[in-house]
Structures are given as C-alpha cells and as structure tokens.
C-alpha cells in the first residue's frame, strides 16, 4: 500500500480514523473476499475463484461496508434483511 503522506497528499491531521462498524476497533488487516465464477463464464472445466482485496477488523473480523465493492455491499444488505439480526452470515 502506498503511504500517501509521503507523496504530497493530505497530512495525517487532515484525516479521520476509520472504525469497525461492529466493535469500533481502528486496526484492520488485509483480507480477501473469494468469489466463485461459473466455469461457463470463463470457459474452463472447473469453476474459478476470484479473490478481491479488502480489509477486515483485526479484532472481530468484520468487513466495513466502505471496504466492499458497491455490488457486494448491496448483496450483503439484502442478505441481512432476510436473516434479520444474524450478523454471522455476513460474508
Ligand atoms: Zn470489529
């Protein structure tokens, strides 16, 4: 990851912390979302895997909505509606 403070970007004092939506932790680790791709779409013999870089809370593992591609954030929102209150199903 590039350190934008070193390339003439905003100084740290102009930024604000990002917190985990679930537990408020400010530390995140890199994680991958894995998306399965149908073999029919990629013309292969087996289904493929598409890893997507994201960040997960270092404490509880939650992935904030802002770290998700918009399509996936929407998908999770729909899942949440169906399984009212069961946060363990996210991702
Ligand atoms: Zn958390």
PDB file of the backbone (N, CA, C, O) and the ligand in Angstrom, with CONECT records:
HET     ZN  A 101       1
ATOM      1  N   UNK A   1       0.845  -1.195   0.000  1.00  0.00           N
ATOM      2  CA  UNK A   1       0.000   0.000   0.000  1.00  0.00           C
ATOM      3  C   UNK A   1       0.884   1.250   0.000  1.00  0.00           C
ATOM      4  O   UNK A   1       1.906   1.278   0.686  1.00  0.00           O
ATOM      5  N   UNK A   2       0.519   2.246  -0.732  1.00  0.00           N
ATOM      6  CA  UNK A   2       1.331   3.451  -0.768  1.00  0.00           C
ATOM      7  C   UNK A   2       1.011   4.376   0.394  1.00  0.00           C
ATOM      8  O   UNK A   2      -0.145   4.534   0.786  1.00  0.00           O
ATOM      9  N   UNK A   3       2.050   4.976   0.932  1.00  0.00           N
ATOM     10  CA  UNK A   3       1.900   5.897   2.042  1.00  0.00           C
ATOM     11  C   UNK A   3       1.647   7.284   1.464  1.00  0.00           C
ATOM     12  O   UNK A   3       2.591   7.960   1.054  1.00  0.00           O
ATOM     13  N   UNK A   4       0.396   7.716   1.423  1.00  0.00           N
ATOM     14  CA  UNK A   4       0.092   8.966   0.729  1.00  0.00           C
ATOM     15  C   UNK A   4       0.660  10.184   1.435  1.00  0.00           C
ATOM     16  O   UNK A   4       0.749  11.254   0.834  1.00  0.00           O
ATOM     17  N   UNK A   5       1.050  10.046   2.702  1.00  0.00           N
ATOM     18  CA  UNK A   5       1.656  11.176   3.414  1.00  0.00           C
ATOM     19  C   UNK A   5       2.996  11.534   2.802  1.00  0.00           C
ATOM     20  O   UNK A   5       3.453  12.671   2.919  1.00  0.00           O
ATOM     21  N   UNK A   6       3.636  10.557   2.141  1.00  0.00           N
ATOM     22  CA  UNK A   6       4.959  10.787   1.573  1.00  0.00           C
ATOM     23  C   UNK A   6       4.934  11.251   0.129  1.00  0.00           C
ATOM     24  O   UNK A   6       5.984  11.544  -0.443  1.00  0.00           O
ATOM     25  N   UNK A   7       3.774  11.321  -0.460  1.00  0.00           N
ATOM     26  CA  UNK A   7       3.736  11.737  -1.862  1.00  0.00           C
ATOM     27  C   UNK A   7       2.939  13.030  -2.020  1.00  0.00           C
ATOM     28  O   UNK A   7       2.278  13.250  -3.035  1.00  0.00           O
ATOM     29  N   UNK A   8       3.015  13.878  -0.998  1.00  0.00           N
ATOM     30  CA  UNK A   8       2.396  15.186  -1.102  1.00  0.00           C
ATOM     31  C   UNK A   8       0.902  15.171  -0.924  1.00  0.00           C
ATOM     32  O   UNK A   8       0.221  16.118  -1.317  1.00  0.00           O
ATOM     33  N   UNK A   9       0.380  14.121  -0.343  1.00  0.00           N
ATOM     34  CA  UNK A   9      -1.057  14.038  -0.114  1.00  0.00           C
ATOM     35  C   UNK A   9      -1.429  14.775   1.160  1.00  0.00           C
ATOM     36  O   UNK A   9      -0.612  15.521   1.701  1.00  0.00           O
ATOM     37  N   UNK A  10      -2.634  14.581   1.644  1.00  0.00           N
ATOM     38  CA  UNK A  10      -3.067  15.241   2.872  1.00  0.00           C
ATOM     39  C   UNK A  10      -2.229  14.769   4.063  1.00  0.00           C
ATOM     40  O   UNK A  10      -1.783  13.622   4.102  1.00  0.00           O
ATOM     41  N   UNK A  11      -2.022  15.653   5.022  1.00  0.00           N
ATOM     42  CA  UNK A  11      -1.280  15.243   6.202  1.00  0.00           C
ATOM     43  C   UNK A  11      -2.208  14.448   7.111  1.00  0.00           C
ATOM     44  O   UNK A  11      -3.431  14.510   6.983  1.00  0.00           O
ATOM     45  N   UNK A  12      -1.612  13.708   8.020  1.00  0.00           N
ATOM     46  CA  UNK A  12      -2.401  12.850   8.901  1.00  0.00           C
ATOM     47  C   UNK A  12      -3.456  13.628   9.673  1.00  0.00           C
ATOM     48  O   UNK A  12      -4.538  13.115   9.960  1.00  0.00           O
ATOM     49  N   UNK A  13      -3.123  14.891  10.011  1.00  0.00           N
ATOM     50  CA  UNK A  13      -4.065  15.681  10.796  1.00  0.00           C
ATOM     51  C   UNK A  13      -5.328  16.023  10.004  1.00  0.00           C
ATOM     52  O   UNK A  13      -6.337  16.441  10.573  1.00  0.00           O
ATOM     53  N   UNK A  14      -5.258  15.840   8.688  1.00  0.00           N
ATOM     54  CA  UNK A  14      -6.428  16.126   7.853  1.00  0.00           C
ATOM     55  C   UNK A  14      -7.260  14.873   7.602  1.00  0.00           C
ATOM     56  O   UNK A  14      -8.247  14.909   6.868  1.00  0.00           O
ATOM     57  N   UNK A  15      -6.858  13.782   8.209  1.00  0.00           N
ATOM     58  CA  UNK A  15      -7.591  12.535   8.003  1.00  0.00           C
ATOM     59  C   UNK A  15      -8.384  12.186   9.255  1.00  0.00           C
ATOM     60  O   UNK A  15      -8.148  12.752  10.322  1.00  0.00           O
ATOM     61  N   UNK A  16      -9.302  11.278   9.126  1.00  0.00           N
ATOM     62  CA  UNK A  16     -10.007  10.821  10.310  1.00  0.00           C
ATOM     63  C   UNK A  16      -9.965   9.304  10.373  1.00  0.00           C
ATOM     64  O   UNK A  16      -9.914   8.643   9.336  1.00  0.00           O
ATOM     65  N   UNK A  17      -9.986   8.747  11.574  1.00  0.00           N
ATOM     66  CA  UNK A  17      -9.857   7.299  11.700  1.00  0.00           C
ATOM     67  C   UNK A  17     -11.075   6.574  11.145  1.00  0.00           C
ATOM     68  O   UNK A  17     -12.200   7.069  11.216  1.00  0.00           O
ATOM     69  N   UNK A  18     -10.831   5.406  10.600  1.00  0.00           N
ATOM     70  CA  UNK A  18     -11.922   4.535  10.186  1.00  0.00           C
ATOM     71  C   UNK A  18     -12.078   3.481  11.276  1.00  0.00           C
ATOM     72  O   UNK A  18     -11.108   2.836  11.673  1.00  0.00           O
ATOM     73  N   UNK A  19     -13.295   3.314  11.749  1.00  0.00           N
ATOM     74  CA  UNK A  19     -13.531   2.343  12.815  1.00  0.00           C
ATOM     75  C   UNK A  19     -14.386   1.192  12.325  1.00  0.00           C
ATOM     76  O   UNK A  19     -15.200   1.339  11.414  1.00  0.00           O
ATOM     77  N   UNK A  20     -14.183   0.047  12.949  1.00  0.00           N
ATOM     78  CA  UNK A  20     -15.026  -1.113  12.644  1.00  0.00           C
ATOM     79  C   UNK A  20     -16.471  -0.776  12.999  1.00  0.00           C
ATOM     80  O   UNK A  20     -16.756  -0.238  14.069  1.00  0.00           O
ATOM     81  N   UNK A  21     -17.375  -1.106  12.077  1.00  0.00           N
ATOM     82  CA  UNK A  21     -18.804  -0.817  12.314  1.00  0.00           C
ATOM     83  C   UNK A  21     -19.370  -1.657  13.456  1.00  0.00           C
ATOM     84  O   UNK A  21     -20.378  -1.292  14.061  1.00  0.00           O
ATOM     85  N   UNK A  22     -18.723  -2.775  13.747  1.00  0.00           N
ATOM     86  CA  UNK A  22     -19.250  -3.680  14.761  1.00  0.00           C
ATOM     87  C   UNK A  22     -18.681  -3.414  16.150  1.00  0.00           C
ATOM     88  O   UNK A  22     -19.428  -3.353  17.126  1.00  0.00           O
ATOM     89  N   UNK A  23     -17.343  -3.253  16.245  1.00  0.00           N
ATOM     90  CA  UNK A  23     -16.737  -3.163  17.575  1.00  0.00           C
ATOM     91  C   UNK A  23     -15.966  -1.872  17.800  1.00  0.00           C
ATOM     92  O   UNK A  23     -15.502  -1.633  18.915  1.00  0.00           O
ATOM     93  N   UNK A  24     -15.809  -1.020  16.768  1.00  0.00           N
ATOM     94  CA  UNK A  24     -15.133   0.259  16.949  1.00  0.00           C
ATOM     95  C   UNK A  24     -13.622   0.192  16.886  1.00  0.00           C
ATOM     96  O   UNK A  24     -12.952   1.210  17.057  1.00  0.00           O
ATOM     97  N   UNK A  25     -13.081  -0.972  16.648  1.00  0.00           N
ATOM     98  CA  UNK A  25     -11.623  -1.134  16.546  1.00  0.00           C
ATOM     99  C   UNK A  25     -11.106  -0.337  15.347  1.00  0.00           C
ATOM    100  O   UNK A  25     -11.778  -0.244  14.319  1.00  0.00           O
ATOM    101  N   UNK A  26      -9.894   0.244  15.488  1.00  0.00           N
ATOM    102  CA  UNK A  26      -9.343   1.063  14.404  1.00  0.00           C
ATOM    103  C   UNK A  26      -8.233   0.350  13.641  1.00  0.00           C
ATOM    104  O   UNK A  26      -7.575   0.954  12.794  1.00  0.00           O
ATOM    105  N   UNK A  27      -8.024  -0.913  13.933  1.00  0.00           N
ATOM    106  CA  UNK A  27      -6.955  -1.661  13.265  1.00  0.00           C
ATOM    107  C   UNK A  27      -7.575  -2.677  12.310  1.00  0.00           C
ATOM    108  O   UNK A  27      -8.493  -3.415  12.668  1.00  0.00           O
ATOM    109  N   UNK A  28      -7.054  -2.695  11.098  1.00  0.00           N
ATOM    110  CA  UNK A  28      -7.587  -3.605  10.087  1.00  0.00           C
ATOM    111  C   UNK A  28      -6.472  -4.444   9.494  1.00  0.00           C
ATOM    112  O   UNK A  28      -5.321  -4.011   9.440  1.00  0.00           O
ATOM    113  N   UNK A  29      -6.801  -5.604   9.063  1.00  0.00           N
ATOM    114  CA  UNK A  29      -5.836  -6.475   8.395  1.00  0.00           C
ATOM    115  C   UNK A  29      -6.325  -6.720   6.974  1.00  0.00           C
ATOM    116  O   UNK A  29      -7.525  -6.677   6.703  1.00  0.00           O
ATOM    117  N   UNK A  30      -5.390  -6.977   6.076  1.00  0.00           N
ATOM    118  CA  UNK A  30      -5.809  -7.260   4.708  1.00  0.00           C
ATOM    119  C   UNK A  30      -6.469  -8.634   4.668  1.00  0.00           C
ATOM    120  O   UNK A  30      -6.058  -9.566   5.358  1.00  0.00           O
ATOM    121  N   UNK A  31      -7.481  -8.726   3.858  1.00  0.00           N
ATOM    122  CA  UNK A  31      -8.230  -9.971   3.744  1.00  0.00           C
ATOM    123  C   UNK A  31      -8.718 -10.092   2.314  1.00  0.00           C
ATOM    124  O   UNK A  31      -8.713  -9.122   1.556  1.00  0.00           O
ATOM    125  N   UNK A  32      -9.130 -11.273   1.963  1.00  0.00           N
ATOM    126  CA  UNK A  32      -9.652 -11.472   0.622  1.00  0.00           C
ATOM    127  C   UNK A  32     -11.080 -11.982   0.684  1.00  0.00           C
ATOM    128  O   UNK A  32     -11.410 -12.869   1.471  1.00  0.00           O
ATOM    129  N   UNK A  33     -11.903 -11.410  -0.148  1.00  0.00           N
ATOM    130  CA  UNK A  33     -13.211 -11.993  -0.392  1.00  0.00           C
ATOM    131  C   UNK A  33     -13.008 -12.939  -1.566  1.00  0.00           C
ATOM    132  O   UNK A  33     -12.337 -12.588  -2.537  1.00  0.00           O
ATOM    133  N   UNK A  34     -13.569 -14.107  -1.488  1.00  0.00           N
ATOM    134  CA  UNK A  34     -13.442 -15.037  -2.602  1.00  0.00           C
ATOM    135  C   UNK A  34     -14.785 -15.136  -3.318  1.00  0.00           C
ATOM    136  O   UNK A  34     -15.810 -15.418  -2.696  1.00  0.00           O
ATOM    137  N   UNK A  35     -14.773 -14.909  -4.582  1.00  0.00           N
ATOM    138  CA  UNK A  35     -15.989 -15.008  -5.380  1.00  0.00           C
ATOM    139  C   UNK A  35     -15.826 -16.182  -6.333  1.00  0.00           C
ATOM    140  O   UNK A  35     -14.810 -16.310  -7.016  1.00  0.00           O
ATOM    141  N   UNK A  36     -16.821 -17.018  -6.367  1.00  0.00           N
ATOM    142  CA  UNK A  36     -16.786 -18.161  -7.269  1.00  0.00           C
ATOM    143  C   UNK A  36     -17.330 -17.724  -8.622  1.00  0.00           C
ATOM    144  O   UNK A  36     -18.356 -17.051  -8.712  1.00  0.00           O
ATOM    145  N   UNK A  37     -16.622 -18.122  -9.664  1.00  0.00           N
ATOM    146  CA  UNK A  37     -17.065 -17.778 -11.020  1.00  0.00           C
ATOM    147  C   UNK A  37     -17.441 -19.058 -11.748  1.00  0.00           C
ATOM    148  O   UNK A  37     -16.675 -20.022 -11.773  1.00  0.00           O
ATOM    149  N   UNK A  38     -18.595 -19.056 -12.322  1.00  0.00           N
ATOM    150  CA  UNK A  38     -19.068 -20.238 -13.035  1.00  0.00           C
ATOM    151  C   UNK A  38     -18.115 -20.613 -14.160  1.00  0.00           C
ATOM    152  O   UNK A  38     -17.633 -19.752 -14.896  1.00  0.00           O
ATOM    153  N   UNK A  39     -17.849 -21.910 -14.285  1.00  0.00           N
ATOM    154  CA  UNK A  39     -16.951 -22.373 -15.368  1.00  0.00           C
ATOM    155  C   UNK A  39     -17.503 -22.003 -16.737  1.00  0.00           C
ATOM    156  O   UNK A  39     -16.747 -21.860 -17.698  1.00  0.00           O
ATOM    157  N   UNK A  40     -18.806 -21.849 -16.826  1.00  0.00           N
ATOM    158  CA  UNK A  40     -19.408 -21.478 -18.111  1.00  0.00           C
ATOM    159  C   UNK A  40     -18.995 -20.072 -18.532  1.00  0.00           C
ATOM    160  O   UNK A  40     -18.841 -19.783 -19.719  1.00  0.00           O
ATOM    161  N   UNK A  41     -18.817 -19.200 -17.534  1.00  0.00           N
ATOM    162  CA  UNK A  41     -18.444 -17.816 -17.845  1.00  0.00           C
ATOM    163  C   UNK A  41     -16.998 -17.686 -18.293  1.00  0.00           C
ATOM    164  O   UNK A  41     -16.677 -16.849 -19.137  1.00  0.00           O
ATOM    165  N   UNK A  42     -16.121 -18.520 -17.725  1.00  0.00           N
ATOM    166  CA  UNK A  42     -14.700 -18.386 -18.044  1.00  0.00           C
ATOM    167  C   UNK A  42     -14.219 -19.452 -19.016  1.00  0.00           C
ATOM    168  O   UNK A  42     -13.041 -19.496 -19.369  1.00  0.00           O
ATOM    169  N   UNK A  43     -15.124 -20.301 -19.442  1.00  0.00           N
ATOM    170  CA  UNK A  43     -14.761 -21.313 -20.429  1.00  0.00           C
ATOM    171  C   UNK A  43     -13.748 -22.321 -19.930  1.00  0.00           C
ATOM    172  O   UNK A  43     -12.917 -22.800 -20.701  1.00  0.00           O
ATOM    173  N   UNK A  44     -13.808 -22.652 -18.634  1.00  0.00           N
ATOM    174  CA  UNK A  44     -12.879 -23.632 -18.066  1.00  0.00           C
ATOM    175  C   UNK A  44     -13.638 -24.889 -17.671  1.00  0.00           C
ATOM    176  O   UNK A  44     -14.867 -24.936 -17.722  1.00  0.00           O
ATOM    177  N   UNK A  45     -12.868 -25.924 -17.271  1.00  0.00           N
ATOM    178  CA  UNK A  45     -13.508 -27.182 -16.883  1.00  0.00           C
ATOM    179  C   UNK A  45     -14.093 -27.107 -15.476  1.00  0.00           C
ATOM    180  O   UNK A  45     -15.053 -27.805 -15.149  1.00  0.00           O
ATOM    181  N   UNK A  46     -13.499 -26.252 -14.654  1.00  0.00           N
ATOM    182  CA  UNK A  46     -13.982 -26.113 -13.280  1.00  0.00           C
ATOM    183  C   UNK A  46     -14.335 -24.664 -12.997  1.00  0.00           C
ATOM    184  O   UNK A  46     -13.857 -23.748 -13.667  1.00  0.00           O
ATOM    185  N   UNK A  47     -15.180 -24.473 -11.992  1.00  0.00           N
ATOM    186  CA  UNK A  47     -15.493 -23.113 -11.566  1.00  0.00           C
ATOM    187  C   UNK A  47     -14.208 -22.413 -11.128  1.00  0.00           C
ATOM    188  O   UNK A  47     -13.304 -23.052 -10.590  1.00  0.00           O
ATOM    189  N   UNK A  48     -14.127 -21.112 -11.354  1.00  0.00           N
ATOM    190  CA  UNK A  48     -12.946 -20.360 -10.977  1.00  0.00           C
ATOM    191  C   UNK A  48     -13.158 -19.593  -9.685  1.00  0.00           C
ATOM    192  O   UNK A  48     -14.283 -19.456  -9.205  1.00  0.00           O
ATOM    193  N   UNK A  49     -12.060 -19.093  -9.128  1.00  0.00           N
ATOM    194  CA  UNK A  49     -12.120 -18.279  -7.918  1.00  0.00           C
ATOM    195  C   UNK A  49     -11.559 -16.900  -8.228  1.00  0.00           C
ATOM    196  O   UNK A  49     -10.517 -16.768  -8.870  1.00  0.00           O
ATOM    197  N   UNK A  50     -12.261 -15.880  -7.764  1.00  0.00           N
ATOM    198  CA  UNK A  50     -11.787 -14.517  -7.981  1.00  0.00           C
ATOM    199  C   UNK A  50     -11.568 -13.848  -6.629  1.00  0.00           C
ATOM    200  O   UNK A  50     -12.536 -13.472  -5.967  1.00  0.00           O
ATOM    201  N   UNK A  51     -10.300 -13.690  -6.204  1.00  0.00           N
ATOM    202  CA  UNK A  51     -10.055 -13.037  -4.918  1.00  0.00           C
ATOM    203  C   UNK A  51     -10.193 -11.527  -5.036  1.00  0.00           C
ATOM    204  O   UNK A  51      -9.735 -10.935  -6.013  1.00  0.00           O
ATOM    205  N   UNK A  52     -10.818 -10.908  -4.057  1.00  0.00           N
ATOM    206  CA  UNK A  52     -10.968  -9.454  -4.040  1.00  0.00           C
ATOM    207  C   UNK A  52     -10.340  -8.927  -2.759  1.00  0.00           C
ATOM    208  O   UNK A  52     -10.726  -9.318  -1.658  1.00  0.00           O
ATOM    209  N   UNK A  53      -9.361  -8.030  -2.916  1.00  0.00           N
ATOM    210  CA  UNK A  53      -8.695  -7.429  -1.750  1.00  0.00           C
ATOM    211  C   UNK A  53      -9.671  -6.626  -0.923  1.00  0.00           C
ATOM    212  O   UNK A  53     -10.479  -5.870  -1.464  1.00  0.00           O
ATOM    213  N   UNK A  54      -9.602  -6.785   0.381  1.00  0.00           N
ATOM    214  CA  UNK A  54     -10.394  -5.930   1.244  1.00  0.00           C
ATOM    215  C   UNK A  54      -9.720  -5.850   2.611  1.00  0.00           C
ATOM    216  O   UNK A  54      -8.626  -6.384   2.794  1.00  0.00           O
ATOM    217  N   UNK A  55     -10.353  -5.198   3.557  1.00  0.00           N
ATOM    218  CA  UNK A  55      -9.793  -5.069   4.899  1.00  0.00           C
ATOM    219  C   UNK A  55     -10.801  -5.573   5.911  1.00  0.00           C
ATOM    220  O   UNK A  55     -11.991  -5.265   5.834  1.00  0.00           O
ATOM    221  N   UNK A  56     -10.310  -6.350   6.857  1.00  0.00           N
ATOM    222  CA  UNK A  56     -11.176  -6.882   7.902  1.00  0.00           C
ATOM    223  C   UNK A  56     -10.709  -6.362   9.250  1.00  0.00           C
ATOM    224  O   UNK A  56      -9.511  -6.171   9.460  1.00  0.00           O
ATOM    225  N   UNK A  57     -11.634  -6.134  10.159  1.00  0.00           N
ATOM    226  CA  UNK A  57     -11.311  -5.700  11.509  1.00  0.00           C
ATOM    227  C   UNK A  57     -10.349  -6.704  12.145  1.00  0.00           C
ATOM    228  O   UNK A  57     -10.570  -7.914  12.083  1.00  0.00           O
ATOM    229  N   UNK A  58      -9.277  -6.189  12.757  1.00  0.00           N
ATOM    230  CA  UNK A  58      -8.295  -7.085  13.366  1.00  0.00           C
ATOM    231  C   UNK A  58      -8.850  -7.764  14.613  1.00  0.00           C
ATOM    232  O   UNK A  58      -8.355  -8.810  15.032  1.00  0.00           O
ATOM    233  N   UNK A  59      -9.881  -7.162  15.201  1.00  0.00           N
ATOM    234  CA  UNK A  59     -10.411  -7.710  16.444  1.00  0.00           C
ATOM    235  C   UNK A  59     -11.539  -8.708  16.192  1.00  0.00           C
ATOM    236  O   UNK A  59     -11.510  -9.830  16.697  1.00  0.00           O
ATOM    237  N   UNK A  60     -12.536  -8.289  15.404  1.00  0.00           N
ATOM    238  CA  UNK A  60     -13.712  -9.161  15.251  1.00  0.00           C
ATOM    239  C   UNK A  60     -13.854  -9.725  13.839  1.00  0.00           C
ATOM    240  O   UNK A  60     -14.716 -10.569  13.595  1.00  0.00           O
ATOM    241  N   UNK A  61     -13.012  -9.264  12.903  1.00  0.00           N
ATOM    242  CA  UNK A  61     -13.067  -9.824  11.560  1.00  0.00           C
ATOM    243  C   UNK A  61     -14.133  -9.217  10.659  1.00  0.00           C
ATOM    244  O   UNK A  61     -14.269  -9.610   9.500  1.00  0.00           O
ATOM    245  N   UNK A  62     -14.888  -8.261  11.189  1.00  0.00           N
ATOM    246  CA  UNK A  62     -15.943  -7.645  10.377  1.00  0.00           C
ATOM    247  C   UNK A  62     -15.340  -6.833   9.233  1.00  0.00           C
ATOM    248  O   UNK A  62     -14.303  -6.191   9.402  1.00  0.00           O
ATOM    249  N   UNK A  63     -15.986  -6.863   8.076  1.00  0.00           N
ATOM    250  CA  UNK A  63     -15.566  -6.035   6.948  1.00  0.00           C
ATOM    251  C   UNK A  63     -16.561  -4.892   6.804  1.00  0.00           C
ATOM    252  O   UNK A  63     -17.741  -5.115   6.534  1.00  0.00           O
ATOM    253  N   UNK A  64     -16.075  -3.664   6.988  1.00  0.00           N
ATOM    254  CA  UNK A  64     -16.955  -2.498   6.856  1.00  0.00           C
ATOM    255  C   UNK A  64     -17.498  -2.403   5.435  1.00  0.00           C
ATOM    256  O   UNK A  64     -16.865  -2.825   4.467  1.00  0.00           O
ATOM    257  N   UNK A  65     -18.694  -1.834   5.352  1.00  0.00           N
ATOM    258  CA  UNK A  65     -19.338  -1.685   4.047  1.00  0.00           C
ATOM    259  C   UNK A  65     -18.486  -0.863   3.080  1.00  0.00           C
ATOM    260  O   UNK A  65     -18.464  -1.145   1.882  1.00  0.00           O
ATOM    261  N   UNK A  66     -17.781   0.158   3.595  1.00  0.00           N
ATOM    262  CA  UNK A  66     -16.994   1.003   2.689  1.00  0.00           C
ATOM    263  C   UNK A  66     -15.820   0.259   2.071  1.00  0.00           C
ATOM    264  O   UNK A  66     -15.238   0.726   1.092  1.00  0.00           O
ATOM    265  N   UNK A  67     -15.460  -0.910   2.639  1.00  0.00           N
ATOM    266  CA  UNK A  67     -14.355  -1.680   2.069  1.00  0.00           C
ATOM    267  C   UNK A  67     -14.823  -2.670   1.011  1.00  0.00           C
ATOM    268  O   UNK A  67     -14.019  -3.360   0.384  1.00  0.00           O
ATOM    269  N   UNK A  68     -16.124  -2.724   0.828  1.00  0.00           N
ATOM    270  CA  UNK A  68     -16.656  -3.681  -0.140  1.00  0.00           C
ATOM    271  C   UNK A  68     -16.936  -2.998  -1.471  1.00  0.00           C
ATOM    272  O   UNK A  68     -17.304  -1.824  -1.501  1.00  0.00           O
ATOM    273  N   UNK A  69     -16.764  -3.726  -2.575  1.00  0.00           N
ATOM    274  CA  UNK A  69     -17.218  -3.173  -3.853  1.00  0.00           C
ATOM    275  C   UNK A  69     -18.723  -2.916  -3.753  1.00  0.00           C
ATOM    276  O   UNK A  69     -19.429  -3.688  -3.104  1.00  0.00           O
ATOM    277  N   UNK A  70     -19.226  -1.861  -4.374  1.00  0.00           N
ATOM    278  CA  UNK A  70     -20.642  -1.481  -4.237  1.00  0.00           C
ATOM    279  C   UNK A  70     -21.608  -2.634  -4.490  1.00  0.00           C
ATOM    280  O   UNK A  70     -22.613  -2.762  -3.791  1.00  0.00           O
ATOM    281  N   UNK A  71     -21.318  -3.468  -5.472  1.00  0.00           N
ATOM    282  CA  UNK A  71     -22.219  -4.589  -5.780  1.00  0.00           C
ATOM    283  C   UNK A  71     -22.331  -5.539  -4.600  1.00  0.00           C
ATOM    284  O   UNK A  71     -23.413  -6.035  -4.288  1.00  0.00           O
ATOM    285  N   UNK A  72     -21.187  -5.790  -3.940  1.00  0.00           N
ATOM    286  CA  UNK A  72     -21.199  -6.741  -2.827  1.00  0.00           C
ATOM    287  C   UNK A  72     -21.831  -6.131  -1.588  1.00  0.00           C
ATOM    288  O   UNK A  72     -22.495  -6.826  -0.819  1.00  0.00           O
ATOM    289  N   UNK A  73     -21.631  -4.848  -1.394  1.00  0.00           N
ATOM    290  CA  UNK A  73     -22.244  -4.187  -0.245  1.00  0.00           C
ATOM    291  C   UNK A  73     -23.762  -4.316  -0.345  1.00  0.00           C
ATOM    292  O   UNK A  73     -24.445  -4.536   0.655  1.00  0.00           O
ATOM    293  N   UNK A  74     -24.272  -4.178  -1.548  1.00  0.00           N
ATOM    294  CA  UNK A  74     -25.707  -4.280  -1.782  1.00  0.00           C
ATOM    295  C   UNK A  74     -26.191  -5.707  -1.512  1.00  0.00           C
ATOM    296  O   UNK A  74     -27.232  -5.932  -0.894  1.00  0.00           O
ATOM    297  N   UNK A  75     -25.395  -6.654  -1.998  1.00  0.00           N
ATOM    298  CA  UNK A  75     -25.729  -8.065  -1.810  1.00  0.00           C
ATOM    299  C   UNK A  75     -25.820  -8.397  -0.315  1.00  0.00           C
ATOM    300  O   UNK A  75     -26.751  -9.075   0.121  1.00  0.00           O
ATOM    301  N   UNK A  76     -24.858  -7.918   0.452  1.00  0.00           N
ATOM    302  CA  UNK A  76     -24.852  -8.183   1.894  1.00  0.00           C
ATOM    303  C   UNK A  76     -26.037  -7.529   2.587  1.00  0.00           C
ATOM    304  O   UNK A  76     -26.611  -8.075   3.529  1.00  0.00           O
ATOM    305  N   UNK A  77     -26.384  -6.357   2.101  1.00  0.00           N
ATOM    306  CA  UNK A  77     -27.524  -5.636   2.661  1.00  0.00           C
ATOM    307  C   UNK A  77     -28.794  -6.474   2.505  1.00  0.00           C
ATOM    308  O   UNK A  77     -29.614  -6.561   3.419  1.00  0.00           O
ATOM    309  N   UNK A  78     -28.939  -7.085   1.335  1.00  0.00           N
ATOM    310  CA  UNK A  78     -30.107  -7.925   1.076  1.00  0.00           C
ATOM    311  C   UNK A  78     -30.116  -9.163   1.963  1.00  0.00           C
ATOM    312  O   UNK A  78     -31.158  -9.562   2.484  1.00  0.00           O
ATOM    313  N   UNK A  79     -28.929  -9.770   2.130  1.00  0.00           N
ATOM    314  CA  UNK A  79     -28.814 -10.945   2.991  1.00  0.00           C
ATOM    315  C   UNK A  79     -29.218 -10.610   4.415  1.00  0.00           C
ATOM    316  O   UNK A  79     -29.902 -11.384   5.085  1.00  0.00           O
ATOM    317  N   UNK A  80     -28.779  -9.435   4.864  1.00  0.00           N
ATOM    318  CA  UNK A  80     -29.035  -9.007   6.231  1.00  0.00           C
ATOM    319  C   UNK A  80     -30.546  -8.878   6.460  1.00  0.00           C
ATOM    320  O   UNK A  80     -31.061  -9.254   7.513  1.00  0.00           O
ATOM    321  N   UNK A  81     -31.238  -8.342   5.461  1.00  0.00           N
ATOM    322  CA  UNK A  81     -32.687  -8.178   5.575  1.00  0.00           C
ATOM    323  C   UNK A  81     -33.386  -9.520   5.776  1.00  0.00           C
ATOM    324  O   UNK A  81     -34.304  -9.649   6.587  1.00  0.00           O
ATOM    325  N   UNK A  82     -32.922 -10.525   5.009  1.00  0.00           N
ATOM    326  CA  UNK A  82     -33.577 -11.832   5.077  1.00  0.00           C
ATOM    327  C   UNK A  82     -33.313 -12.543   6.400  1.00  0.00           C
ATOM    328  O   UNK A  82     -34.202 -13.183   6.963  1.00  0.00           O
ATOM    329  N   UNK A  83     -32.066 -12.420   6.892  1.00  0.00           N
ATOM    330  CA  UNK A  83     -31.725 -13.146   8.114  1.00  0.00           C
ATOM    331  C   UNK A  83     -31.725 -12.166   9.284  1.00  0.00           C
ATOM    332  O   UNK A  83     -30.726 -12.052   9.995  1.00  0.00           O
ATOM    333  N   UNK A  84     -32.795 -11.484   9.483  1.00  0.00           N
ATOM    334  CA  UNK A  84     -32.881 -10.380  10.428  1.00  0.00           C
ATOM    335  C   UNK A  84     -32.107 -10.598  11.718  1.00  0.00           C
ATOM    336  O   UNK A  84     -32.442 -11.459  12.532  1.00  0.00           O
ATOM    337  N   UNK A  85     -31.058  -9.789  11.881  1.00  0.00           N
ATOM    338  CA  UNK A  85     -30.326  -9.803  13.135  1.00  0.00           C
ATOM    339  C   UNK A  85     -29.180 -10.789  13.218  1.00  0.00           C
ATOM    340  O   UNK A  85     -28.370 -10.699  14.141  1.00  0.00           O
ATOM    341  N   UNK A  86     -29.082 -11.717  12.297  1.00  0.00           N
ATOM    342  CA  UNK A  86     -27.989 -12.674  12.389  1.00  0.00           C
ATOM    343  C   UNK A  86     -26.762 -12.167  11.620  1.00  0.00           C
ATOM    344  O   UNK A  86     -26.614 -12.416  10.424  1.00  0.00           O
ATOM    345  N   UNK A  87     -25.893 -11.454  12.330  1.00  0.00           N
ATOM    346  CA  UNK A  87     -24.738 -10.833  11.691  1.00  0.00           C
ATOM    347  C   UNK A  87     -23.667 -11.834  11.288  1.00  0.00           C
ATOM    348  O   UNK A  87     -22.774 -11.497  10.511  1.00  0.00           O
ATOM    349  N   UNK A  88     -23.735 -13.043  11.793  1.00  0.00           N
ATOM    350  CA  UNK A  88     -22.709 -14.021  11.470  1.00  0.00           C
ATOM    351  C   UNK A  88     -22.747 -14.452  10.017  1.00  0.00           C
ATOM    352  O   UNK A  88     -21.784 -15.025   9.507  1.00  0.00           O
ATOM    353  N   UNK A  89     -23.844 -14.179   9.359  1.00  0.00           N
ATOM    354  CA  UNK A  89     -23.965 -14.613   7.977  1.00  0.00           C
ATOM    355  C   UNK A  89     -23.297 -13.670   6.986  1.00  0.00           C
ATOM    356  O   UNK A  89     -23.118 -14.014   5.818  1.00  0.00           O
ATOM    357  N   UNK A  90     -22.924 -12.461   7.464  1.00  0.00           N
ATOM    358  CA  UNK A  90     -22.302 -11.512   6.549  1.00  0.00           C
ATOM    359  C   UNK A  90     -20.964 -12.051   6.102  1.00  0.00           C
ATOM    360  O   UNK A  90     -20.130 -12.422   6.927  1.00  0.00           O
ATOM    361  N   UNK A  91     -20.758 -12.095   4.814  1.00  0.00           N
ATOM    362  CA  UNK A  91     -19.545 -12.628   4.191  1.00  0.00           C
ATOM    363  C   UNK A  91     -19.384 -14.111   4.441  1.00  0.00           C
ATOM    364  O   UNK A  91     -18.412 -14.712   3.984  1.00  0.00           O
TER     365      UNK A  91
HETATM  366 ZN    ZN A 101     -14.533  -5.164  14.750  1.00  0.00          ZN
END
